Amino acid sequence: MATSYGGIQADCWERVLDPEQLSRALKDVQQLLDICGVPSISLGILHHGQVILRESVGFRNVEREFRADSDTKYLIGSVSKTFLAALAAIADSEGRLKLQEPFSTQLRCDPARSTIPPQATLRNILHHTSGLSNPQILYLGPMGSILHSADTFLDFATSIPMTDQGEGRLGKQWVYNNTAYGLIPLALEAAYSQGYSSLLKDKILIPLGLRNTAVNLEDCATDEENVAFPYIQLASGSFRRLRNSLTDERNPHVLGVMGMRSSVNDLLTWANSVMGEGTAEGQGQSQTQSILRGVAATRKSFWTWRQGDAKTWSSCMGWTKTTMPTSRFGALSYNFAAAEHRLLEPDKYIVGNNATAGKTILQSNGTVYGSNCGLYTFPDTQSAIVVCSNGLANGDAADWAARIMTHALFNLPRIDFLELARVEAAARRAKFEAMLAEWHRGHEPSPHTSSDLLKFVGVYSGLETTLTIRARSELDINPTSDGDNNRPTLQVVFNIVESSQRDLIFYKENTLSFFPTSRDEWLSDQMIDWDFTDSGLFYFSSDPSSEYLNSDGYSGRMSSLTWKWDENENPTVFTRVEV
């Protein structure tokens, strides 16, 4: 365990980093490694604009036992959106893009075929109020595969349907939307005639001195780099490294939304800079040469839930906002599986008390395959807590660590967050088991022939995406000297990306399944967004008019399949386009 901290003179709240409370807090953070099943946690605290604590525990590289430190580059998931929103605000201040003008015209897409509402502004996209649905698993496939390149993503994302969650959705309904957000880097590239990663470096990273923030594949591709590789913990307790292409300048639509890597030190600098810009604008100071000109707008509330109680929180641009005391600390963290426990014992989840009443928290949470990150800012005292973790299995270790350190920083009454973390971890495991139990209840295995399986083979198209169902010999999967070794099994390949392939099994009549049948598989194959049973099932329909006989003598074929890619949206019909 490597710790460094310094003292400052506090002028708000009772004291800062009481030694006994700090020691207990750091011991609790250490225990989160086991409770949440993560290899490492790195954190830092800023108070009154000064860094007063840096702490790292565990391994950034499990296989080689390389320890994490405050310069280690972690995947930060949706904390990437704080940079993307800032860049959009800078573009607005420079007249390259306009937050309040229709987004379609700035995106330069074909309005005749785009499903983006003509009135939807860039601000709507940034606030998650565009009215569009979020078919995320149609472009982020199994095994960390990127199903749509930057070249095809525009056509895909401008063909997605409006959300089915009610009427009058544009500007009036909040639906978290990574897909719509992915269009913003493309608009920035068009506005500046410059790649997104290069633009981000020129406008923000280099001017602020963020040297350990990665936006290029070469900055994080090898063991020699100070990189925290993403891991999941298997049921055996061992760790498995995940591999994906999230941090890749060739995929700006992913990089800008969830693909950046950064370090505790850089994120503390970032938090301090953003808060400083907000203070300067609020005081009317001249910021003609400001690096972050206009960025204060990204931290203003737009959409608010449950005004007036501990559950109140607001959506900003890349940030969420709440006021202590609050139960919405980490409003978009990966720690909301234990919903029943939150209802039974709500006081245990409240951060803050009467002494901190009215103090603002602006926060951003990032969850991505094998990693969590939390960035929490407290502008009233120019304070920030940053936590990064390179594991994802049993809840959000970064969020729990941030809660623990918030109580230590502001001398709040002790809450047993470790107990809550254990409850969340158990709820995470139980959630998958419930999905699997539902899958087994619907599974109706029955004898089937080669003909029964081969009639599904073909290419199916919908939402600018293809699903290729193909046969392969069972001998390739499970060699045996007995029986019919040439009986075909099936696979699906998403959008012609071979790394996305999944085996299909006969689930029930006219239905095939690729749903993971163990939690280890679900985590290892990077399918945490397949979080309901139907997301792993294809329902087929046949066309009586298209029957045929092939050399094996079977007749009939499927003409379409239906896939429900989001639990809250209507399923999409994919039409057969090729045998």
CORGIKA-V825889 format. One record per residue. N is the residue number from 0. RES is the residue in three letters. SS is DSSP state (H for helix, E for strand, C for the rest). NEAR is the number of other C-alpha atoms within 12 Angstrom. D_FIRST is the distance of its C-alpha to the first C-alpha in Angstrom with 1 decimal. Layout:
# CORGIKA-V825889
n/res/ss/near/d_first
N/RES/SS/NEAR/D_FIRST
N/RES/SS/NEAR/D_FIRST
This chain:
# CORGIKA-V825889
n/res/ss/near/d_first
0/MET/C/21/0.0
1/ALA/E/20/3.8
2/THR/E/22/6.5
3/SER/E/19/10.2
4/TYR/E/23/13.2
5/GLY/C/19/16.8
6/GLY/C/20/19.7
7/ILE/C/20/23.0
8/GLN/C/16/26.3
9/ALA/C/22/26.6
10/ASP/C/14/30.1
11/CYS/C/21/29.7
12/TRP/C/24/28.7
13/GLU/C/16/27.9
14/ARG/C/21/24.7
15/VAL/C/33/21.4
16/LEU/C/33/17.9
17/ASP/C/23/19.1
18/PRO/H/18/16.4
19/GLU/H/15/17.0
20/GLN/H/25/17.1
21/LEU/H/31/13.9
22/SER/H/20/12.1
23/ARG/H/23/13.8
24/ALA/H/34/13.3
25/LEU/H/39/9.5
26/LYS/H/23/10.0
27/ASP/H/32/12.7
28/VAL/H/41/10.8
29/GLN/H/33/8.7
30/GLN/H/28/12.2
31/LEU/H/42/13.6
32/LEU/H/39/12.4
33/ASP/H/29/15.0
34/ILE/H/33/17.5
35/CYS/H/47/17.9
36/GLY/C/41/17.5
37/VAL/C/46/15.2
38/PRO/C/45/13.0
39/SER/E/51/10.5
40/ILE/E/54/10.4
41/SER/E/54/10.2
42/LEU/E/56/11.8
43/GLY/E/47/13.6
44/ILE/E/48/16.2
45/LEU/E/43/19.5
46/HIS/E/40/22.0
47/HIS/C/28/25.5
48/GLY/C/29/24.8
49/GLN/E/27/21.9
50/VAL/E/31/18.2
51/ILE/E/29/16.6
52/LEU/E/36/13.0
53/ARG/E/36/10.6
54/GLU/E/40/7.3
55/SER/E/40/6.2
56/VAL/E/37/5.1
57/GLY/E/34/7.6
58/PHE/E/32/10.5
59/ARG/E/42/13.0
60/ASN/E/34/15.4
61/VAL/C/28/15.6
62/GLU/C/18/18.6
63/ARG/C/15/17.2
64/GLU/C/16/13.6
65/PHE/E/23/12.7
66/ARG/E/29/9.2
67/ALA/C/37/9.5
68/ASP/C/36/9.5
69/SER/C/40/11.8
70/ASP/C/33/14.8
71/THR/C/45/14.5
72/LYS/E/48/17.8
73/TYR/E/59/17.9
74/LEU/E/52/21.2
75/ILE/C/51/22.0
76/GLY/H/43/25.1
77/SER/H/44/27.5
78/VAL/H/46/25.6
79/SER/H/49/27.6
80/LYS/H/45/30.6
81/THR/H/45/29.6
82/PHE/H/49/30.2
83/LEU/H/47/33.3
84/ALA/H/46/34.8
85/ALA/H/44/34.2
86/LEU/H/47/36.0
87/ALA/H/50/38.8
88/ALA/H/36/39.2
89/ILE/H/34/39.3
90/ALA/H/34/41.9
91/ASP/H/29/43.9
92/SER/H/25/43.9
93/GLU/C/23/45.1
94/GLY/C/19/47.8
95/ARG/C/22/46.5
96/LEU/C/34/45.9
97/LYS/C/31/46.9
98/LEU/C/36/44.9
99/GLN/C/24/48.1
100/GLU/C/21/50.2
101/PRO/E/25/50.7
102/PHE/H/37/48.0
103/SER/H/36/50.3
104/THR/H/25/52.2
105/GLN/H/34/49.1
106/LEU/H/36/47.8
107/ARG/C/25/51.1
108/CYS/C/26/51.5
109/ASP/C/18/54.9
110/PRO/C/20/55.7
111/ALA/C/14/58.3
112/ARG/C/21/55.8
113/SER/C/26/52.6
114/THR/C/29/51.7
115/ILE/C/42/49.8
116/PRO/C/32/51.9
117/PRO/C/25/53.9
118/GLN/C/23/52.9
119/ALA/C/34/49.2
120/THR/E/30/47.5
121/LEU/H/41/44.2
122/ARG/H/37/43.0
123/ASN/H/42/43.8
124/ILE/H/49/41.7
125/LEU/H/51/38.7
126/HIS/C/43/39.2
127/HIS/C/40/39.6
128/THR/C/37/43.2
129/SER/C/41/45.1
130/GLY/C/37/46.6
131/LEU/E/41/45.5
132/SER/C/42/44.0
133/ASN/C/41/40.7
134/PRO/C/42/41.4
135/GLN/H/39/37.9
136/ILE/H/36/38.1
137/LEU/H/42/41.1
138/TYR/C/41/39.2
139/LEU/E/43/35.7
140/GLY/C/39/36.6
141/PRO/H/40/35.1
142/MET/H/33/32.6
143/GLY/H/36/31.4
144/SER/C/34/34.9
145/ILE/E/37/36.4
146/LEU/C/37/39.9
147/HIS/C/34/41.4
148/SER/C/31/41.1
149/ALA/H/30/41.5
150/ASP/H/16/45.2
151/THR/H/22/45.8
152/PHE/H/36/43.4
153/LEU/H/36/45.8
154/ASP/H/30/48.6
155/PHE/H/36/46.4
156/ALA/H/41/44.8
157/THR/C/36/48.1
158/SER/C/29/49.7
159/ILE/C/37/47.5
160/PRO/C/30/49.4
161/MET/E/32/49.1
162/THR/C/33/47.0
163/ASP/C/22/49.1
164/GLN/C/22/47.5
165/GLY/C/17/50.5
166/GLU/C/12/53.0
167/GLY/C/17/52.7
168/ARG/C/24/49.2
169/LEU/C/29/49.0
170/GLY/C/25/47.3
171/LYS/C/21/47.7
172/GLN/C/29/45.2
173/TRP/C/30/41.5
174/VAL/C/33/40.3
175/TYR/C/31/36.8
176/ASN/C/35/37.8
177/ASN/H/41/35.7
178/THR/H/40/39.0
179/ALA/H/51/40.8
180/TYR/H/48/37.8
181/GLY/H/45/37.9
182/LEU/H/42/41.2
183/ILE/H/48/40.0
184/PRO/H/50/38.5
185/LEU/H/44/41.8
186/ALA/H/40/43.7
187/LEU/H/43/41.6
188/GLU/H/34/42.3
189/ALA/H/22/46.0
190/ALA/H/27/46.0
191/TYR/H/26/44.5
192/SER/C/14/45.7
193/GLN/C/20/42.1
194/GLY/C/28/39.4
195/TYR/H/40/36.8
196/SER/H/38/33.7
197/SER/H/27/35.7
198/LEU/H/32/36.8
199/LEU/H/41/33.3
200/LYS/H/28/32.2
201/ASP/H/22/35.3
202/LYS/H/30/35.3
203/ILE/H/37/31.7
204/LEU/H/32/28.9
205/ILE/H/21/30.5
206/PRO/H/19/31.9
207/LEU/H/26/28.7
208/GLY/C/20/26.7
209/LEU/C/30/24.5
210/ARG/C/26/23.8
211/ASN/C/35/21.0
212/THR/C/42/23.1
213/ALA/E/41/25.0
214/VAL/C/46/28.5
215/ASN/C/29/29.8
216/LEU/H/25/29.4
217/GLU/H/17/29.0
218/ASP/H/26/25.9
219/CYS/C/33/23.9
220/ALA/C/23/25.9
221/THR/C/15/24.3
222/ASP/C/20/21.2
223/GLU/C/17/21.2
224/GLU/C/23/20.6
225/ASN/C/29/17.1
226/VAL/E/40/17.8
227/ALA/C/52/16.2
228/PHE/C/49/18.9
229/PRO/C/47/20.1
230/TYR/E/42/20.1
231/ILE/E/42/21.8
232/GLN/E/36/21.2
233/LEU/C/28/24.4
234/ALA/C/19/26.1
235/SER/C/11/25.1
236/GLY/C/19/21.4
237/SER/C/19/21.0
238/PHE/E/32/20.0
239/ARG/E/32/22.8
240/ARG/E/32/22.4
241/LEU/C/34/24.8
242/ARG/C/29/27.0
243/ASN/C/34/28.8
244/SER/C/37/30.4
245/LEU/C/45/29.2
246/THR/C/40/28.1
247/ASP/C/33/31.5
248/GLU/C/33/33.9
249/ARG/C/29/36.8
250/ASN/C/39/36.0
251/PRO/H/43/35.9
252/HIS/H/47/36.8
253/VAL/H/45/33.5
254/LEU/H/46/31.3
255/GLY/H/51/32.3
256/VAL/H/44/31.9
257/MET/H/45/28.7
258/GLY/H/48/27.9
259/MET/C/49/25.9
260/ARG/E/52/22.4
261/SER/E/51/20.4
262/SER/C/44/17.1
263/VAL/H/45/15.4
264/ASN/H/40/16.9
265/ASP/H/38/20.3
266/LEU/H/51/20.5
267/LEU/H/43/19.9
268/THR/H/38/22.7
269/TRP/H/42/24.7
270/ALA/H/47/24.5
271/ASN/H/34/25.5
272/SER/H/36/28.3
273/VAL/H/42/29.7
274/MET/H/37/29.7
275/GLY/H/33/31.3
276/GLU/H/32/34.0
277/GLY/H/32/34.7
278/THR/H/26/35.1
279/ALA/H/22/37.3
280/GLU/H/22/39.6
281/GLY/H/18/39.8
282/GLN/C/12/41.1
283/GLY/C/11/43.5
284/GLN/C/15/42.1
285/SER/C/14/43.3
286/GLN/C/21/40.9
287/THR/C/15/43.3
288/GLN/C/13/40.8
289/SER/C/25/37.8
290/ILE/C/31/35.6
291/LEU/C/41/35.1
292/ARG/C/32/38.7
293/GLY/C/35/39.5
294/VAL/H/42/36.0
295/ALA/H/38/36.2
296/ALA/H/35/38.6
297/THR/H/40/35.9
298/ARG/H/41/34.4
299/LYS/C/30/37.7
300/SER/C/27/38.4
301/PHE/C/28/41.0
302/TRP/E/30/40.8
303/THR/E/24/40.1
304/TRP/E/21/39.8
305/ARG/C/15/40.9
306/GLN/C/14/41.6
307/GLY/C/16/41.2
308/ASP/C/19/38.8
309/ALA/C/28/35.1
310/LYS/C/28/35.4
311/THR/C/28/36.6
312/TRP/E/34/34.9
313/SER/E/36/36.3
314/SER/E/36/35.9
315/CYS/C/36/35.8
316/MET/C/42/35.4
317/GLY/C/48/32.0
318/TRP/C/46/30.8
319/THR/E/43/31.5
320/LYS/E/41/32.2
321/THR/E/45/32.2
322/THR/E/38/32.6
323/MET/C/34/30.9
324/PRO/C/30/31.4
325/THR/E/35/31.0
326/SER/C/32/30.4
327/ARG/C/42/30.0
328/PHE/C/44/26.5
329/GLY/C/47/25.4
330/ALA/C/36/29.1
331/LEU/C/35/28.7
332/SER/C/37/25.4
333/TYR/C/41/25.4
334/ASN/C/42/25.3
335/PHE/C/31/29.0
336/ALA/C/28/30.0
337/ALA/C/28/30.2
338/ALA/H/20/33.2
339/GLU/H/13/35.1
340/HIS/H/22/32.3
341/ARG/H/23/32.1
342/LEU/H/16/35.9
343/LEU/H/11/35.9
344/GLU/C/15/33.1
345/PRO/H/19/32.9
346/ASP/H/22/31.8
347/LYS/H/28/28.4
348/TYR/H/40/27.7
349/ILE/C/38/28.8
350/VAL/E/44/26.4
351/GLY/C/36/28.0
352/ASN/C/26/30.8
353/ASN/H/17/33.9
354/ALA/H/17/32.1
355/THR/H/28/30.7
356/ALA/C/21/33.9
357/GLY/C/23/34.9
358/LYS/C/27/31.7
359/THR/E/34/31.3
360/ILE/E/44/28.4
361/LEU/E/44/28.8
362/GLN/E/47/26.4
363/SER/E/49/26.1
364/ASN/E/45/24.6
365/GLY/E/47/24.3
366/THR/E/42/24.5
367/VAL/E/50/25.3
368/TYR/C/47/25.3
369/GLY/C/51/21.9
370/SER/E/58/20.1
371/ASN/E/57/19.8
372/CYS/E/54/19.5
373/GLY/E/55/20.3
374/LEU/E/57/21.6
375/TYR/E/51/22.8
376/THR/E/47/24.8
377/PHE/E/40/26.5
378/PRO/H/35/29.3
379/ASP/H/26/30.7
380/THR/H/27/27.9
381/GLN/C/34/26.9
382/SER/E/42/23.5
383/ALA/E/48/21.4
384/ILE/E/53/18.3
385/VAL/E/54/17.2
386/VAL/E/57/15.1
387/CYS/E/62/15.2
388/SER/E/62/14.8
389/ASN/C/54/16.3
390/GLY/E/51/17.9
391/LEU/C/53/21.0
392/ALA/C/51/22.5
393/ASN/C/46/22.4
394/GLY/C/46/22.4
395/ASP/C/48/20.5
396/ALA/H/52/16.8
397/ALA/H/51/16.7
398/ASP/H/49/19.5
399/TRP/H/53/18.2
400/ALA/H/52/14.9
401/ALA/H/43/17.3
402/ARG/H/49/19.6
403/ILE/H/47/17.0
404/MET/H/45/16.0
405/THR/H/45/19.7
406/HIS/H/37/20.6
407/ALA/H/35/18.1
408/LEU/H/43/19.3
409/PHE/C/36/23.0
410/ASN/C/30/22.9
411/LEU/C/31/24.4
412/PRO/C/23/25.3
413/ARG/C/27/22.7
414/ILE/C/28/23.3
415/ASP/C/24/21.8
416/PHE/H/34/20.5
417/LEU/H/34/19.0
418/GLU/H/22/22.6
419/LEU/H/37/23.7
420/ALA/H/41/21.1
421/ARG/H/29/22.5
422/VAL/H/30/26.0
423/GLU/H/35/25.4
424/ALA/H/33/23.9
425/ALA/H/26/27.0
426/ALA/H/27/29.3
427/ARG/H/32/27.9
428/ARG/H/30/28.8
429/ALA/H/19/32.1
430/LYS/H/26/33.1
431/PHE/H/33/33.2
432/GLU/H/23/35.0
433/ALA/H/20/37.5
434/MET/H/28/38.1
435/LEU/H/27/38.6
436/ALA/H/19/41.0
437/GLU/H/18/43.0
438/TRP/H/29/43.2
439/HIS/H/20/44.6
440/ARG/H/14/47.1
441/GLY/H/20/48.6
442/HIS/C/24/48.5
443/GLU/C/18/52.1
444/PRO/C/18/52.2
445/SER/C/14/55.7
446/PRO/C/13/57.5
447/HIS/C/20/57.6
448/THR/C/18/59.2
449/SER/H/27/58.4
450/SER/H/25/60.6
451/ASP/H/31/58.5
452/LEU/H/36/55.4
453/LEU/H/35/57.1
454/LYS/C/41/58.7
455/PHE/C/44/55.3
456/VAL/C/35/54.8
457/GLY/E/30/55.0
458/VAL/E/31/53.3
459/TYR/E/36/52.9
460/SER/E/28/52.4
461/GLY/E/29/51.3
462/LEU/C/36/49.3
463/GLU/C/29/49.4
464/THR/E/36/47.5
465/THR/E/31/48.7
466/LEU/E/40/47.9
467/THR/E/36/49.3
468/ILE/E/41/50.1
469/ARG/E/29/50.9
470/ALA/E/33/51.9
471/ARG/E/25/50.3
472/SER/E/22/51.4
473/GLU/H/24/49.8
474/LEU/H/18/50.1
475/ASP/H/16/47.3
476/ILE/H/17/44.9
477/ASN/C/17/46.0
478/PRO/C/14/48.4
479/THR/C/14/50.9
480/SER/C/10/54.2
481/ASP/C/11/55.7
482/GLY/C/11/57.3
483/ASP/C/15/57.4
484/ASN/C/18/54.7
485/ASN/C/20/55.8
486/ARG/C/25/55.4
487/PRO/E/30/53.4
488/THR/E/34/50.2
489/LEU/E/32/49.0
490/GLN/E/34/46.2
491/VAL/E/37/45.5
492/VAL/E/32/44.3
493/PHE/E/35/43.3
494/ASN/C/34/45.1
495/ILE/C/25/45.7
496/VAL/C/26/42.0
497/GLU/H/21/41.7
498/SER/H/23/38.0
499/SER/H/31/38.6
500/GLN/C/28/40.9
501/ARG/E/35/40.8
502/ASP/E/31/43.1
503/LEU/E/33/45.6
504/ILE/E/34/47.2
505/PHE/E/34/50.4
506/TYR/E/29/49.2
507/LYS/E/25/52.7
508/GLU/C/24/55.9
509/ASN/C/31/55.4
510/THR/E/33/51.7
511/LEU/E/40/48.9
512/SER/E/35/45.2
513/PHE/C/36/42.1
514/PHE/C/40/39.8
515/PRO/C/36/36.8
516/THR/C/28/37.7
517/SER/C/23/34.1
518/ARG/H/31/30.9
519/ASP/H/28/29.2
520/GLU/H/27/32.0
521/TRP/H/37/31.7
522/LEU/H/40/28.0
523/SER/H/32/28.3
524/ASP/C/36/31.4
525/GLN/C/36/29.8
526/MET/C/40/32.4
527/ILE/C/40/30.6
528/ASP/C/35/33.3
529/TRP/C/33/35.9
530/ASP/C/30/35.3
531/PHE/C/27/38.8
532/THR/H/35/41.1
533/ASP/H/33/43.8
534/SER/H/35/41.5
535/GLY/H/39/41.7
536/LEU/E/35/45.5
537/PHE/E/38/48.4
538/TYR/E/30/51.7
539/PHE/E/33/54.7
540/SER/E/26/58.3
541/SER/E/23/61.2
542/ASP/C/19/64.2
543/PRO/H/12/67.4
544/SER/H/11/69.2
545/SER/H/17/67.0
546/GLU/C/16/67.6
547/TYR/C/18/68.0
548/LEU/E/14/68.3
549/ASN/C/15/66.4
550/SER/C/9/67.1
551/ASP/C/13/65.4
552/GLY/C/15/67.8
553/TYR/C/18/65.4
554/SER/E/23/66.3
555/GLY/C/25/64.5
556/ARG/C/31/61.4
557/MET/E/37/58.9
558/SER/E/30/59.5
559/SER/E/35/56.3
560/LEU/E/35/53.1
561/THR/E/31/51.4
562/TRP/E/36/47.6
563/LYS/C/28/45.9
564/TRP/C/33/42.7
565/ASP/C/29/41.8
566/GLU/C/25/42.3
567/ASN/C/20/43.9
568/GLU/C/23/46.1
569/ASN/C/22/49.3
570/PRO/C/26/49.0
571/THR/E/29/50.2
572/VAL/E/25/53.1
573/PHE/E/31/52.6
574/THR/E/29/56.1
575/ARG/E/30/56.9
576/VAL/E/20/57.8
577/GLU/E/20/58.1
578/VAL/C/23/59.0
